Amino acid sequence: MKHPFLFAQKERKGLYTLIFLAILFIASKFYFYSAPVVLSSNDPVAVGEKTELRPKSYRVPIHQFDPNTLRSDEWIAMGLEEKIAHRIIKYLSKGGRFDKAADLRKMYGMDSLFCNLMENKIDIQNKEKQPLNGNHKRKDTLYSPRKFAPRVFTARSLLELNAANEMQLIEVRGVGPTLAARILKYRQFSRGFLRKEELRKVFGIDSEAYVLIAPQVTVDANLVRTLKLNSATVEELSAFWCIGKKRAKAIVAFREQHGDFSSPKDLLKTQVINDSILYLIEPYILLHDR
């Protein structure tokens, strides 16, 4: 072949068609698909402009707000992840506080872009100047006519743990609905609190939480439901924690055979109560009716 780079007419047509299709494919890619926008947390954001690049999931409120008084649903309404919103509420419930807008960035998992967007809207009230009479109100709502009442902790008398109901427990700083339910469950299980230090046995109350809660509560040991050992029935004994139905039957049978117990330590003679169980239940035991 004298001219290797020359093509026949059919070959030229095929080559032109291939080049045309390649050009068409490249052009369509730029026409139909816009280049992706990469937005980092450090990019400037012009709130309110048509060209802003912030994610649609973040909603900047119209009015200023104090992050120390927001509820979890308000954080979520601004586009914050639910787990981070609950993390903020837990931090505040344990006595934490945001003293400046930059403190919000210290929350684990917090998006710096969200902080950039909200920085100019954050207005933290002076803690010393906040009224304690419950009459403090925010100037306006964030998005809608719905009112989000800020939780204001007021000075109050100590709460007695053995008589408190769930709503009263929730009012204690550092105690939410879940923790209040656990406290009541423990009180029912143990027949009452003999000392406030027993709060440490409630799941969810660590050293930090106990330090916050303890100064707000008190205990009246006279309200503890005691167990009258020499007159209690099998049902009453079995309802007592750490005893159960089998031990209750053995205790009643031992009492009927040998007479009344003269001391709580006589329970060791039944062979169904050991030193560990006796240590736990002895403070609640009475030998006879008062």
Stockholm file with secondary structure:
# STOCKHOLM 1.0

chainA/1-290         MKHPFLFAQKERKGLYTLIFLAILFIASKFYFYSAPVVLSSNDPVAVGEKTELRPKSYRVPIHQFDPNTLRSDEWIAMGLEEKIAHRIIKYLSKGGRFDKAADLRKMYGMDSLFCNLMENKIDIQNKEKQPLNGNHKRKDTLYSPRKFAPRVFTARSLLELNAANEMQLIEVRGVGPTLAARILKYRQFSRGFLRKEELRKVFGIDSEAYVLIAPQVTVDANLVRTLKLNSATVEELSAFWCIGKKRAKAIVAFREQHGDFSSPKDLLKTQVINDSILYLIEPYILLHDR
#=GR chainA/1-290 SS CCCTTCCCHHHHHHHHHHHHHHHHHHHHHHHHSCCCCCCCTTSCCCTTSTTCCSCTTCCCCSSCBCTTTCCHHHHHHTTCCHHHHHHHHHHHHTTCCCCSGGGGGGSTTCCHHHHHHHGGGBCCCCGGGSCSSSCCCCSSCSSSSCCCCCCCCCCCCCEETTTCCHHHHHTSTTCCHHHHHHHHHHHHHHTSCSSGGGGGGSTTCCHHHHHHHGGGEECCGGGSCCEETTTCCHHHHHTSTTTHHHHHHHHHHHHHHHCSCSSGGGGGGGSSCCHHHHHHHGGGEESSCC
#=GC SS_cons         CCCTTCCCHHHHHHHHHHHHHHHHHHHHHHHHSCCCCCCCTTSCCCTTSTTCCSCTTCCCCSSCBCTTTCCHHHHHHTTCCHHHHHHHHHHHHTTCCCCSGGGGGGSTTCCHHHHHHHGGGBCCCCGGGSCSSSCCCCSSCSSSSCCCCCCCCCCCCCEETTTCCHHHHHTSTTCCHHHHHHHHHHHHHHTSCSSGGGGGGSTTCCHHHHHHHGGGEECCGGGSCCEETTTCCHHHHHTSTTTHHHHHHHHHHHHHHHCSCSSGGGGGGGSSCCHHHHHHHGGGEESSCC
//
